[in-house]
Amino acid sequence: MSDLAGKVAVVTGSARGVGKAIAQRYARLGASVVVNYSSDEQNARRTVEEIEAAGGDAIAVQADIATPAEIDRLFANRGRDVWKPRHRRGQCRCRDRR
């Protein structure tokens, strides 16, 4: 997998299991990670803490992806109101795609 510096990865179901492993991997590759969870806030926060302890950037965002309005909210916001990712390897070249 390529370097993900300057990218934001939204990983659904990343409070535990396979989703958590994917979130951690993307963070190791340089992505800022949105840890999405439906109801397990405690494990989502733990995942964020582990990513940050390893030097990555992450935020936990609650959204039930079975609900279309919550999916829209998750991707429209991407944590923008509460989180500004650090880009350790240069300037972010991401463009807001509305």
C-alpha positions, 0 to 999 in steps of 0.5 A: 500500500502506498503512503497516505500522508495528507489523506483522511481515511473514514473507517466504518466499524473501526472501534474493534476487530477488522475495522480497528486493524484497518484504521491502525494500518492507515494511520501507520501509513500516514493517513488521518483517521476518522474512527466511525462507530455506531454505539461502542464509544468506549472502544472507539476512543480506545482505538483513537488513543492507540493510534495517537500513542503510535504517533498518528492522528485520529478522531472518533465520530458516531454515526449509524451507517444503516441510516442514510442521513447519518452517512450523509452527516459523517461524510459531509462533516468528516470531523471538520468542526472539531478536528484539524488533522496534523500533516507530519509529512508536508502540506495536505493537498486534499481538496474539499469535494462537495 
